[in-house]
Each structure stands twice: as C-alpha cells, then as structure tokens.
C-alpha cells in the first residue's frame, strides 16, 4: 500500500465514504415520493460527485464501501450542482441502463453548452437512437483497425520521446511528464493542430473535467469552441486528411453537418480522446508501482501487456455518465419515474464483487466483460485507439525504466466526478 492509501476511513457501509461529508438537502415533496420506493437509509450522499477530491485510493476505499451499502441509493445533488439522481451499484443494473435507450435518454447529460448559453450537444454521446446512428457513422471510419495500426509507429515515437526526457533522472511525475502529454499530442496530430498547443489543451481539459467552478468551466468551453471553430472553418475551405476535415465535410442522409453538429463531435473527441487515456495511464502505472511482482512479470513477458491493460481497465474504470428516464421503468426492483436522473458509474459496475471475485485484485486470467468503455450504442467509439495507446505506453515504459515505485511520502490527490483522475503520480527508480 503506498502512502496515498494510508488514511483513516469511515467503514460504515450505510454511509458511502468521502473525505468531506456532502451537504444533503431534499425537498419534503421529493422525500415523500422517494421514501415510498426505497428505505430512508438509502437516501445518501454520492461520494463520487463532481468537485469532490480524496487523498485515498478510491478504488480501495470508496468503491468497496459503496458495494457494502444498498443496491441503489437516491442522492441529492448527485446531478452536478442542480439536482438529485439515483445511483446503482450492481453491474447488472448499470449495464441494463446503458443498454436501455427506450427508457433512458442521454440528451442534456453534459453541462457544457448551457454554461455558454448555447444548445449544441456533445455528439454522439448526447444523442439518442435513431439519430445517434448517423453521428456514430461519421466517426466509425476514423477508428478502423487499419487506421489505428497505421498510427502505431508514430504513437510509439511520441511515448519514447517523452520517456527519453526523464529516464536518466531516476524520477518523473507521470501525470505531467507522460500521461497527459501523450494522448493530447496524439489528439493534436489527428486533428491537424500544432503540437505546440499541448499545454493549452491540457489546461482546458483540466478546467472542463476536474474543477467544480462553473465560471472556470464555462471559460474553458468558450476557449475550446473558439479554437476549434477557427480550425473547422479552415478545413471547410481547405480540407486535408485530418479528423476535423473529415467531420466538417461529412453528411448524414445527404445533408452536410451544421456548425453545432460538427463542433459537438469535435468537442466529444477532444474530451473522450484525452482524459480516458490520461487517467488510465496514471492508474495503471500506479498499480504497477505498488505490485512489483506484476511489474517485473510484464517487463520479462511483454506479450502479457495487452491482457494486463484490459484487466486494469476493469479494475480502474474511471468514467461516470448520467441518464434521464423518459418512461416509467423498474430497475433493480426500484421504480424510476419519468424525468428522474440516474448515475451509471463504470467504476462501480466494473468492481461489483457479485460479478468479479475480489475485484480490487488485478488478475490476468479474468475473462469477464467489463464496463471500462461503457456498453450499448454509446460504447466508446475510440476504444480501439485508447487500448493501443495504453499498450504502447506500458510496453515502452517497462522497457526503458527499471523497477519503479511511488516516491515515499507522496500525497496523491484524486479528483472524483465524471472522470476519476489523479493530479500527480511521482515515481522513482535507481
């Protein structure tokens, strides 16, 4: 156990732990309605709420505590700052909600457009069938196996160049020096944007996903839109072979995408393509720093790395999504009413002990499917690229860096919310 895991925890399974107890406020009308469906002890704070942080490893503390609690809770304030939501803990219920587009909608799950007074959607994440398919088809050609493999040499070169900058120092701060820079560099390359803009896009990404100040978040949305809109206009007039050119010149049913549709798709790829990979690089290297036998096993047997990446994608699934109920439905024995919101957390679902024996253990021989990239029609369209980025990162890191550990005394802050990401990961080696 590293030093970031050595804090004292509240072990009461009825209270999902977090470093700070969240304020609870619920109207008498809502309380009366909800209390008829779940017991009072199931009305609880949601500890993974946007804006919350912890110095504990949430996968060793908060997630197991959730699984010691009720199968479903009703949580005031779980829906950003604005509203309440149901939170399910069982993998089968979370998977069912992901799959059920008849009763649950993805529209309006993102706060970003409203923060700047606009109405575009983060597409195709926020689109429902049948419209979702058209937007998804725009993206599918960008992520074929052939296209991903064609990037292999270039991506490997990027990782090697980043590692080269710190490998002889005996230490690095992984999140800053590698985990954030690599996927953003790949994103800029694919979008045909200058690689010199890495730091700016990193800063915007943090403000969008890891802070709870809506003014700061809104400023980042506005800045990203201004930057990408300039590039979109350039590609309409002078298309190249990059992702932006493909998107702005795509058609659905013969109709060219409008500005909002094209930007929504670009914005979706920006968020999804960066943060998932950054986050998972951090969690996977943190795990290997604490599991030296597995670290050495992978170093000696690199053919096992793809299996290790897949298992750690399960153990450290990091994304939570939201859905809005569009028709009354029963999930996990609890009636959900029209207009109510639900949290579907891959972190919770992929660590359900009823499905995965001793889920905190990383076992390369597991073969169960997990929720790391979601499931159903909204499963991550870039999952193939993300997996390849993660495999390349571990292959190159383990080949270049000898046995590494977390620096003694390190305090690693994890930002919770939509994507659970560490703010730093200081590693050292001889």
C-alpha positions in Angstrom: 0.0 0.0 0.0 1.5 3.4 -1.0 1.5 6.4 1.3 -1.5 7.8 -0.5 -3.6 4.9 0.7 -2.8 5.1 4.4 -5.6 7.4 5.7 -8.4 6.5 8.2 -11.7 5.7 6.7 -15.3 5.6 7.9 -16.3 1.9 7.5 -20.0 2.3 8.0 -21.4 0.6 4.9 -24.6 2.7 5.0 -22.6 5.9 4.5 -20.6 6.0 1.4 -17.3 7.4 2.5 -15.6 10.5 1.2 -13.1 12.9 2.7 -15.8 15.5 3.3 -19.4 14.7 4.1 -21.5 16.2 1.3 -24.4 18.6 2.2 -27.8 17.0 2.0 -30.9 18.9 1.1 -34.0 17.3 -0.3 -37.5 18.9 -0.5 -40.3 17.4 1.6 -42.2 16.5 -1.6 -39.2 14.6 -3.1 -38.5 12.9 0.2 -42.1 11.7 0.4 -42.1 10.4 -3.2 -38.7 8.7 -2.9 -39.4 7.2 0.6 -42.2 5.2 -0.9 -39.7 3.4 -3.1 -36.6 3.0 -1.0 -35.9 2.9 2.7 -34.7 6.1 4.4 -31.2 4.7 4.8 -30.9 4.6 1.0 -31.1 8.4 0.7 -27.4 9.2 0.9 -24.7 11.5 -0.4 -23.0 10.4 -3.6 -19.3 10.4 -2.7 -18.0 10.4 -6.3 -19.8 13.7 -7.1 -18.2 16.3 -9.3 -15.9 18.6 -7.3 -15.1 16.1 -4.6 -11.5 15.0 -4.0 -9.7 12.5 -1.9 -6.2 11.6 -0.9 -7.3 7.9 -0.5 -7.2 5.5 -3.4 -11.0 5.5 -4.2 -10.8 2.0 -5.7 -9.6 0.6 -2.4 -11.8 2.7 -0.2 -14.9 4.5 -1.6 -15.8 1.9 -4.2 -15.7 -1.1 -1.8 -17.7 1.0 0.7 -20.4 1.6 -2.0 -20.6 -2.2 -2.5 -21.1 -2.7 1.2 -24.1 -0.4 1.0 -27.6 -0.6 -0.6 -28.0 -1.8 -4.2 -29.5 1.6 -5.1 -29.4 5.0 -3.4 -31.2 8.3 -4.0 -28.6 11.1 -3.8 -29.4 14.8 -3.5 -27.0 16.9 -5.6 -25.5 13.9 -7.5 -26.5 15.6 -10.8 -23.8 18.3 -10.9 -25.0 21.1 -8.7 -28.5 21.2 -9.9 -30.4 18.1 -9.0 -30.8 14.6 -7.5 -30.1 11.2 -9.0 -30.4 7.5 -8.4 -27.1 5.7 -8.1 -27.0 1.9 -8.8 -24.1 -0.2 -7.5 -24.8 -3.6 -9.2 -23.1 -4.3 -12.5 -26.2 -5.9 -14.0 -28.3 -2.8 -13.2 -25.7 -0.4 -14.6 -25.3 -2.5 -17.7 -29.1 -2.6 -18.2 -29.4 1.2 -18.0 -26.5 1.6 -20.5 -28.3 -0.7 -22.9 -31.9 0.6 -22.4 -32.4 3.5 -24.8 -36.1 3.0 -24.7 -36.4 4.3 -21.1 -33.2 6.3 -20.6 -32.0 9.3 -22.6 -28.5 10.7 -23.0 -29.7 14.1 -24.0 -28.6 17.0 -21.8 -26.2 14.9 -19.7 -23.4 17.5 -20.2 -23.4 21.0 -18.6 -21.1 22.5 -21.2 -23.4 24.0 -23.8 -25.6 25.7 -21.2 -22.6 27.2 -19.5 -22.0 29.4 -22.5 -25.7 29.9 -23.3 -25.8 27.6 -26.3 -27.7 24.5 -27.3 -25.3 22.2 -29.2 -24.9 18.6 -27.9 -21.7 16.7 -27.2 -22.3 14.4 -30.1 -22.8 11.4 -30.4 -22.7 10.9 -26.6 -25.7 13.1 -26.1 -27.8 11.8 -29.0 -30.4 9.1 -28.8 -31.5 6.5 -31.4 -32.3 6.7 -34.2 -30.3 9.9 -34.7 -27.4 8.5 -32.8 -26.5 6.1 -35.6 -25.9 8.8 -38.2 -23.5 10.6 -36.0 -21.8 7.4 -34.9 -21.3 6.5 -38.6 -19.5 9.8 -39.2 -16.8 8.6 -36.6 -16.6 4.9 -37.4 -14.2 5.3 -40.4 -11.7 7.2 -38.2 -11.2 4.3 -35.9 -10.8 1.2 -38.1 -8.2 -1.3 -37.1 -6.2 -0.4 -40.2 -6.2 3.3 -39.4 -5.2 2.6 -35.7 -2.3 0.3 -36.7 -1.1 2.9 -39.2 -0.6 5.2 -36.2 1.4 2.7 -34.3 5.0 3.8 -35.2 4.1 7.5 -34.7 2.5 6.9 -31.3 5.4 4.8 -30.1 7.8 7.5 -31.2 5.9 10.1 -29.1 6.0 7.9 -26.0 9.7 7.2 -26.4 10.4 10.9 -26.8 8.6 11.7 -23.6 10.3 8.9 -21.7 13.7 9.9 -23.0 13.3 13.3 -21.3 13.2 11.8 -17.8 14.5 8.2 -17.9 18.0 9.2 -16.8 16.8 11.4 -13.9 15.7 8.5 -11.7 12.3 10.0 -11.3 9.3 11.6 -13.0 5.9 12.9 -12.3 3.9 10.6 -14.6 0.7 12.7 -15.0 2.6 15.8 -16.1 5.5 14.2 -18.0 3.7 11.4 -19.8 0.1 10.6 -19.1 -1.3 14.0 -20.1 1.1 14.9 -22.8 0.9 11.7 -24.8 -2.8 11.5 -25.6 -3.1 15.2 -26.2 -0.2 15.0 -28.6 -2.0 12.2 -30.5 -5.2 14.3 -30.5 -3.5 17.3 -31.9 -1.8 15.2 -34.6 -5.1 13.6 -35.6 -6.9 17.0 -35.6 -4.1 18.6 -37.6 -3.4 21.2 -34.9 0.0 22.5 -33.9 1.8 20.3 -31.3 3.0 23.4 -29.6 -0.5 23.8 -28.3 -0.2 20.8 -25.9 0.0 22.8 -22.7 -3.0 25.0 -23.6 -5.2 22.0 -24.4 -4.0 20.3 -21.2 -5.1 23.3 -19.2 -8.5 23.5 -20.8 -9.1 19.8 -20.3 -8.4 20.1 -16.5 -10.8 23.1 -16.2 -13.5 21.1 -18.1 -13.3 17.9 -16.2 -11.6 18.3 -12.8 -12.9 21.5 -11.3 -16.3 22.4 -9.9 -16.3 26.1 -10.5 -18.9 26.7 -13.3 -17.4 30.0 -14.3 -14.0 28.4 -14.9 -15.6 25.5 -16.7 -17.6 27.9 -18.9 -14.5 29.9 -19.8 -12.8 26.7 -20.9 -15.8 25.7 -23.0 -15.7 29.1 -24.7 -12.0 29.0 -25.4 -12.1 25.4 -26.8 -15.0 26.4 -29.0 -13.2 29.5 -30.3 -10.1 27.4 -31.1 -11.8 24.5 -32.8 -14.2 26.8 -34.7 -11.2 28.5 -36.3 -9.8 25.1 -37.4 -13.2 23.9 -38.6 -13.6 27.0 -40.8 -10.2 26.5 -42.3 -10.8 22.8 -43.1 -14.1 23.6 -44.8 -12.3 25.9 -47.2 -9.1 23.8 -47.5 -9.7 20.2 -46.3 -6.8 17.9 -45.5 -6.8 14.3 -44.3 -7.2 15.1 -40.6 -10.2 14.4 -38.4 -11.6 17.9 -38.5 -11.7 17.9 -42.3 -13.5 14.6 -42.2 -16.0 15.8 -39.7 -16.9 19.2 -41.1 -17.3 17.7 -44.6 -19.4 14.7 -43.5 -23.0 14.2 -44.5 -25.9 12.4 -42.8 -28.7 11.4 -45.2 -27.1 13.6 -47.8 -27.1 16.7 -45.6 -23.8 18.4 -44.6 -23.4 18.6 -40.8 -24.2 22.1 -39.5 -21.8 24.1 -37.3 -23.3 22.9 -34.0 -23.2 19.2 -35.1 -19.7 19.4 -36.3 -18.4 21.2 -33.2 -20.3 18.8 -30.9 -18.5 15.8 -32.5 -15.1 17.6 -32.3 -15.7 18.5 -28.7 -16.7 14.9 -27.9 -13.5 13.6 -29.4 -11.4 16.1 -27.5 -12.8 15.2 -24.1 -13.1 11.4 -24.7 -9.8 11.0 -26.5 -7.7 12.7 -23.9 -9.0 12.2 -20.4 -9.7 8.5 -20.6 -6.2 7.6 -21.7 -4.5 10.1 -19.4 -6.5 8.8 -16.4 -5.8 5.1 -17.2 -2.1 5.6 -17.8 -1.9 7.1 -14.3 -3.9 4.3 -12.6 -2.2 1.5 -14.4 1.3 2.8 -13.6 0.3 3.4 -10.0 -0.9 -0.1 -9.8 2.4 -1.5 -11.2 4.4 0.7 -8.8 2.5 -1.0 -5.9 2.6 -4.5 -7.4 6.2 -5.2 -8.1 5.8 -8.9 -9.0 3.4 -8.0 -11.7 5.6 -5.1 -12.9 8.5 -7.5 -13.3 6.4 -10.2 -14.9 5.2 -7.8 -17.6 8.8 -6.5 -18.1 10.0 -10.0 -18.7 6.9 -11.1 -20.7 5.7 -8.1 -22.7 3.3 -10.3 -24.6 1.1 -10.2 -21.4 0.8 -6.5 -21.5 -2.5 -6.4 -23.6 -4.1 -8.7 -21.1 -2.8 -6.6 -18.2 -4.1 -3.4 -19.8 -7.6 -5.0 -20.2 -7.7 -6.2 -16.6 -6.6 -2.8 -15.3 -9.2 -1.1 -17.5 -11.7 -3.1 -15.5 -10.1 -2.6 -12.0 -9.7 1.1 -12.7 -12.7 2.0 -14.8 -13.0 5.7 -14.2 -16.0 7.2 -16.0 -19.4 8.0 -14.8 -22.3 9.0 -17.1 -25.8 10.2 -16.5 -29.2 9.3 -18.0 -32.7 10.8 -17.8 -35.7 8.5 -17.5 -38.1 9.0 -20.4 -40.7 6.3 -19.5 -41.5 4.8 -16.1 -39.4 1.7 -15.6 -38.3 -0.6 -12.8 -34.6 -1.2 -12.4 -33.2 -3.4 -9.7 -36.6 -3.6 -8.1 -36.9 0.2 -7.8 -39.4 2.2 -9.8 -37.8 5.1 -11.7 -40.2 7.8 -12.8 -40.2 10.0 -16.0 -37.8 12.9 -15.6 -35.7 11.4 -12.9 -32.0 11.0 -13.4 -29.6 8.1 -12.8 -25.9 7.8 -12.4 -24.2 5.0 -14.3 -20.7 4.6 -13.0 -18.3 2.3 -14.8 -16.1 2.5 -11.6 -18.8 1.0 -9.5 -20.0 -1.5 -12.1 -16.6 -2.9 -13.1 -15.8 -3.5 -9.4 -19.0 -5.3 -8.4 -17.9 -8.2 -6.1 -21.0 -10.2 -7.1 -19.5 -10.4 -10.6 -15.8 -10.0 -10.1 -14.3 -12.1 -7.3 -12.1 -9.9 -5.1 -12.4 -7.0 -7.6 -9.6 -4.9 -6.2 -7.1 -7.7 -7.2 -5.7 -7.4 -10.7 -5.8 -10.9 -12.3 -4.7 -11.5 -15.8 -6.8 -14.7 -16.2 -10.1 -12.9 -15.8 -12.3 -13.2 -18.9 -15.5 -11.4 -17.9 -16.5 -8.4 -19.9 -16.2 -5.1 -18.1 -17.7 -1.6 -18.4 -14.5 0.4 -18.8 -15.6 1.8 -22.1 -19.3 1.7 -21.4 -21.6 -0.6 -23.4 -24.5 -0.5 -25.8 -24.9 2.1 -28.5 -22.9 4.7 -26.6 -19.9 2.4 -26.0 -16.7 4.4 -26.6 -16.1 4.8 -30.3 -12.4 5.3 -29.8 -11.8 2.3 -27.5 -9.6 0.6 -30.0 -7.3 3.7 -30.2 -7.3 4.1 -26.4 -6.3 0.4 -25.8 -3.5 0.8 -28.3 -2.2 3.9 -26.6 -2.3 2.2 -23.2 -0.4 -0.9 -24.5 2.2 1.1 -26.2 2.7 3.2 -23.1 3.3 0.2 -20.8 5.5 -1.5 -23.4 7.8 1.5 -23.7 7.8 2.5 -20.1 8.6 -1.0 -18.8 11.3 -1.4 -21.5 13.0 1.9 -20.6 12.5 2.2 -16.9 13.8 -0.2 -14.3 11.8 -1.2 -11.2 9.9 1.9 -10.2 8.0 2.8 -7.0 5.9 5.7 -5.8 8.0 8.3 -4.0 7.9 7.8 -0.2 5.6 10.4 1.4 3.8 11.2 -1.8 0.3 12.7 -1.3 -1.8 11.9 -4.4 -5.0 13.9 -4.8 -7.7 12.2 -6.8 -10.4 14.3 -8.5 -13.7 12.5 -8.5 -16.8 13.2 -10.6 -17.2 12.3 -14.2 -13.7 11.0 -14.6 -11.6 9.9 -11.6 -8.1 11.2 -12.2 -5.0 11.7 -10.0 -3.4 15.1 -10.0 0.1 13.7 -9.8 2.0 10.4 -9.7 5.6 10.9 -8.6 7.7 7.7 -9.4 11.3 6.9 -8.7 13.8 4.3 -9.7 17.5 3.5 -9.3 
